[in-house]
Every structure is written in structure tokens, then in C-alpha cells.
């Protein structure tokens, strides 16, 4: 109990800026707050705060320790709430961004269900095929499809994703079928415009007699678009070959509207990720949202719908 009180007093003093303000918040004498801080620093063997008669300043070690203490106290509060109220209670505003097509079909339908479970959480969903700067633009979480570049962001893999080349039967009848990824240079390909994703091009797995490995090919065509759904519609209409995710085209493949091409060169599955800013303290609403997505995406029947 003494250790917990020391941590609580440290957080109060650090965030309120003075012993007096911390004491008022806790309803005790400032001298008691001071004794707790002295005991905490003595136990840790490090200086956490520089105290003057006017203000408190955190040392470098104190700043790092403050984040850990806030996280621990928040987790403790959540644990107590889960016992006393029968469930974890999340609050606040959740800002999520996702690719337009995937977001419409695989994120937006889940949000009302999440809100029903956590009615005190309000939600904003931003859909864009632009790679959003989630930290700079104030988003709590991004759902992204494809390989994750190295960055300061933290990514949590939610599910596997397979991409494949598809075309309509009428397009293949009129133009033939590519036998190798490099043959795509002779075909009308439907690609995302340069301000969208897929910056490395389309990915193919080469056979062992060609050295193996993954080939990245940047196709060209008479039409491009920044919206993946438009490319999907153009492909179904017979205007070219597209490289799309299985979740997007499996219904059309099953119905015969689209056919997979270059199947033997299909690249290994990449992933569907929840991406969050790099930080030690993650709000409960964000953690619950990521767990919620992982649960639903892990159900095979979800992708058949």
C-alpha cells in the first residue's frame, strides 16, 4: 500500500506541478506528499523531481518513470472496474482510419457492434487510400493492408491477406492470358495512382528455376485511379487486369465474373494490420478495438460474408 501511495503522490505532484496542488487533490497535508516522494526516491535510488518553493521539475529519469506510473495506475483502475462493474468500461473518442474499399466492407460494418459493447466510446472513421500520418493527424489507430514498412509505428497483425491478378473472361478472350509476370508489360493493367499505396508495384513469387524470391513489377496501363473500388469495377467490366486482395474479389471469382491469372506466381500472403503510434500508454478503448478486430478477423466465416 505504501508503494502504491508513493506512486500516486508522484503522479499527482508531477502532473499538478506542486506539492500543494497534489496535496489538495488527495486531501492530505503537503508534508505527507513530500515524505512519500522522499521515500520513493530513496527506495529507487534515483532523483525523480527537482523541488523548489514554487514549482516541481521532472528529471530525465522522472519523465520516463512518470509514463510507466500513469500506465500502471490506469491498468489498475481498469482491473478494479472490471471486477466492480462486471466488465471493462472504456470511454473517450476513438479515431480510426482505413483504406477506402477495405474500410467500407471490413471495418465500417463492425463499428456499430463495437459501439454496442462500449457505449461510452464515440467513434470516427476516416476512409482514404492515402497513407495517413496517424500520429501527425491525430488518429488512434489505422487498419492497413499489405507489407508494413519499417517505422516508429507499432503494428499488430490481425489476419493474413493474399493478393492475386484477376481479369474478366471477356478481357482474356479478347487479349489473351499472360503466362509470366513480365508479360504484363503487353497488357492493359489497372493500377492505383501514384498518390495511393502499392509503391513497390505488384508482387509475384518466382519459381526456384528462376532463382526464387519475390519479384516486384510496376505495370502500366491506359487508366489508373486512387480508389481501389473503381479499379475493381473497371476490372469486372473488362477494361484490364488488376491486382486485388482475395477478400475483395473472391465473390466475383466464385460467380465467374473474374478469373485468376498468373496463379502459379502468386506471392506469399502479406497481412492486415492495426497500426498505432509508438507510445507506452495505450488508451483502453484502442486496446479493446484492436482485440475486437482480431477476434472477428480470426473467424473464417467473416471473410466469406
C-alpha positions in Angstrom: 0.0 0.0 0.0 2.9 2.4 0.8 4.4 1.8 -2.6 1.1 2.5 -4.3 0.6 5.7 -2.4 4.1 6.8 -3.3 3.4 6.2 -7.0 0.0 8.1 -6.8 1.6 11.0 -5.0 4.4 11.1 -7.5 2.0 11.2 -10.5 -0.1 13.9 -8.8 2.9 16.1 -7.9 4.4 15.7 -11.4 1.1 16.5 -13.3 -0.1 19.2 -10.9 3.2 20.9 -10.7 3.5 21.4 -6.9 3.2 19.6 -3.6 0.4 21.9 -2.5 -1.7 21.1 -5.6 -1.0 17.4 -5.2 -2.0 17.5 -1.5 -5.2 19.4 -2.3 -6.2 16.8 -4.9 -5.6 14.0 -2.4 -6.9 15.8 0.6 -3.8 15.5 2.8 -1.1 17.8 4.1 1.7 18.8 1.7 4.3 17.5 4.1 2.9 14.0 3.7 3.2 14.2 -0.1 6.8 15.3 0.4 7.6 12.4 2.7 6.2 9.9 0.2 8.3 11.4 -2.6 11.4 11.3 -0.4 10.7 7.6 0.4 10.1 6.8 -3.3 13.4 8.4 -4.4 15.3 6.7 -1.6 13.8 3.3 -2.5 14.6 3.7 -6.2 18.0 5.3 -5.6 17.4 8.0 -8.2 16.3 11.6 -8.3 12.9 11.9 -9.9 11.9 15.5 -9.1 13.7 18.8 -8.6 11.6 20.7 -6.0 11.6 24.4 -5.2 9.3 26.6 -3.2 7.4 27.5 -6.4 7.4 24.5 -8.7 8.4 20.9 -9.4 10.5 19.9 -12.4 10.9 16.3 -13.6 14.4 14.9 -14.1 15.1 12.8 -17.2 14.5 9.7 -15.1 11.4 11.2 -13.6 9.9 11.8 -17.1 10.4 8.2 -18.1 9.1 6.9 -14.8 6.0 9.1 -15.0 4.8 7.4 -18.2 5.2 4.0 -16.6 3.4 5.0 -13.4 0.5 6.5 -15.4 0.1 3.3 -17.4 0.3 1.1 -14.3 -2.3 3.2 -12.4 -4.6 3.2 -15.4 -4.3 -0.6 -15.7 -5.0 -1.0 -12.0 -8.1 1.2 -12.3 -9.3 -0.8 -15.3 -8.8 -4.1 -13.4 -10.7 -2.8 -10.4 -13.5 -1.6 -12.8 -13.8 -4.9 -14.4 -14.4 -6.6 -11.1 -16.7 -4.0 -9.6 -18.9 -3.4 -12.6 -18.7 -6.8 -14.2 -16.8 -5.7 -17.3 -14.1 -3.3 -18.5 -15.5 0.1 -19.2 -13.9 2.2 -22.0 -14.6 5.8 -22.6 -13.5 8.7 -24.8 -13.3 9.2 -28.6 -11.8 6.6 -30.9 -10.4 7.9 -34.3 -9.7 5.2 -36.9 -8.5 5.4 -40.5 -8.6 2.6 -43.1 -8.3 2.2 -46.9 -11.5 3.2 -48.6 -12.5 -0.1 -50.1 -11.4 -2.3 -47.2 -12.8 0.2 -44.7 -16.3 0.2 -46.3 -16.6 -3.6 -46.4 -14.5 -4.9 -43.5 -14.2 -2.1 -40.9 -17.4 0.1 -41.1 -19.8 -2.8 -40.5 -18.0 -3.7 -37.3 -18.1 -0.3 -35.7 -21.8 -0.4 -34.6 -21.1 -3.7 -33.0 -18.1 -2.3 -31.1 -20.2 0.7 -30.0 -22.9 -1.6 -28.7 -20.3 -3.3 -26.5 -18.7 0.0 -25.4 -21.5 2.6 -25.5 -19.4 5.3 -23.8 -16.9 5.3 -26.7 -17.7 7.6 -29.6 -16.1 6.7 -32.9 -14.9 8.5 -36.1 -13.9 6.5 -39.2 -11.8 8.1 -41.9 -11.6 6.3 -45.2 -8.8 7.1 -47.7 -6.4 5.1 -49.9 -3.7 7.7 -49.0 -1.2 6.5 -46.4 -2.3 8.7 -43.5 0.2 10.1 -41.0 -1.7 8.8 -38.0 0.5 10.5 -35.4 0.6 13.8 -37.1 -3.1 13.8 -37.9 -4.3 12.6 -34.5 -5.6 9.1 -35.2 -5.6 6.4 -32.6 -5.4 3.5 -35.0 -5.0 2.7 -38.7 -6.1 -0.5 -40.3 -3.8 -1.2 -43.2 -3.4 -4.0 -45.8 -0.1 -5.1 -47.1 3.6 -5.2 -46.0 4.5 -2.8 -43.2 7.5 -0.6 -43.8 10.0 -0.1 -41.0 8.9 2.9 -39.0 8.4 4.2 -35.5 4.8 3.0 -35.6 3.7 -0.2 -33.9 1.8 -2.8 -36.0 -0.3 -5.7 -34.8 -1.1 -8.4 -37.3 -4.8 -9.1 -37.4 -5.1 -11.6 -40.3 -3.4 -12.8 -43.4 -4.1 -11.3 -46.8 -3.5 -12.7 -50.2 -3.3 -10.6 -53.4 -3.8 -12.0 -56.9 -4.1 -10.9 -60.5 -7.6 -11.1 -61.9 -9.4 -10.2 -65.2 -12.8 -10.8 -66.7 -13.3 -13.7 -69.0 -14.2 -11.4 -71.9 -10.9 -9.4 -71.5 -8.9 -12.6 -71.5 -10.8 -13.9 -74.6 -10.0 -10.7 -76.5 -6.5 -10.1 -75.3 -5.1 -13.5 -74.3 -3.7 -14.6 -70.9 -0.2 -13.6 -69.6 2.0 -16.6 -68.9 4.6 -14.8 -66.8 4.5 -11.6 -64.7 6.8 -9.8 -67.2 4.2 -10.4 -69.9 2.0 -7.9 -68.1 4.0 -5.2 -69.9 2.0 -6.1 -73.0 -1.4 -5.9 -71.3 -3.7 -3.1 -70.1 -3.2 -3.1 -66.3 -5.4 -1.3 -63.9 -3.2 0.3 -61.2 -3.5 2.6 -58.2 -2.3 6.1 -59.0 1.0 7.3 -57.6 -0.6 9.1 -54.6 -2.0 5.9 -53.3 -0.4 2.7 -52.0 1.4 -0.2 -53.7 4.5 2.0 -54.2 6.7 -1.1 -54.9 4.4 -2.4 -57.5 2.7 -5.9 -57.8 4.4 -8.8 -56.1 5.0 -12.3 -57.6 6.7 -15.4 -56.3 9.3 -16.7 -58.8 9.8 -20.4 -59.2 13.1 -22.0 -58.0 14.4 -22.4 -61.5 14.2 -18.6 -61.9 16.1 -18.1 -58.6 13.1 -17.9 -56.4 12.3 -14.9 -54.3 9.7 -12.2 -54.8 9.6 -10.1 -58.0 8.2 -6.6 -57.7 6.8 -5.4 -61.0 5.4 -2.0 -61.7 2.8 -2.4 -64.5 1.3 0.4 -66.6 -2.0 0.9 -68.3 -4.2 3.4 -70.0 -6.2 4.1 -66.8 -5.3 4.4 -63.1 -7.2 5.6 -60.1 -6.6 6.4 -56.4 -9.8 4.4 -55.4 -9.4 0.6 -55.3 -13.2 0.1 -55.7 -13.1 1.9 -59.1 -10.3 -0.4 -60.2 -12.3 -3.4 -59.1 -15.4 -2.2 -61.1 -13.2 -1.5 -64.2 -11.8 -5.0 -64.0 -15.2 -6.6 -63.7 -16.3 -4.5 -66.7 -13.4 -6.0 -68.8 -11.1 -3.0 -69.1 -7.9 -4.7 -67.9 -6.0 -6.9 -65.4 -6.0 -5.8 -61.7 -4.0 -6.9 -58.7 -6.5 -7.2 -55.9 -6.9 -8.7 -52.5 -8.8 -12.0 -52.2 -11.3 -10.5 -49.7 -12.3 -8.1 -52.5 -12.7 -10.4 -55.5 -13.5 -13.9 -54.1 -17.2 -13.4 -54.7 -16.7 -12.5 -58.4 -14.2 -15.4 -58.9 -16.8 -17.8 -57.4 -19.6 -16.4 -59.7 -17.3 -16.5 -62.8 -17.2 -12.7 -63.3 -13.5 -12.7 -62.8 -10.7 -15.3 -63.3 -7.4 -15.5 -61.5 -4.3 -15.3 -63.8 -0.7 -16.0 -63.0 -1.8 -18.2 -60.2 1.4 -20.2 -60.1 3.3 -16.9 -59.4 1.0 -15.7 -56.6 3.1 -14.1 -53.9 3.0 -15.3 -50.3 0.3 -13.8 -48.1 1.0 -10.5 -46.5 -1.0 -9.1 -43.7 -3.9 -7.0 -42.4 -2.6 -4.8 -39.5 -3.7 -2.5 -36.8 -1.2 0.3 -36.7 -0.8 2.6 -33.7 1.6 5.4 -32.8 4.7 4.4 -30.8 3.8 5.1 -27.2 3.9 3.2 -23.9 0.5 4.2 -22.7 -2.3 3.0 -24.9 -5.9 4.0 -24.1 -8.2 1.2 -23.1 -10.6 2.0 -26.0 -7.8 1.4 -28.5 -6.7 -1.9 -26.9 -10.3 -3.1 -26.9 -10.8 -2.0 -30.5 -7.7 -4.0 -31.7 -8.7 -7.1 -29.7 -12.2 -6.7 -31.2 -10.9 -6.6 -34.8 -8.5 -9.5 -34.1 -11.4 -11.6 -32.8 -13.6 -11.0 -35.8 -10.9 -11.2 -38.4 -9.8 -14.6 -36.9 -13.1 -16.2 -37.8 -13.0 -17.9 -41.2 -16.7 -17.2 -41.8 -16.1 -13.4 -41.5 -14.3 -13.3 -44.8 -17.0 -15.3 -46.6 -19.6 -12.7 -45.9 
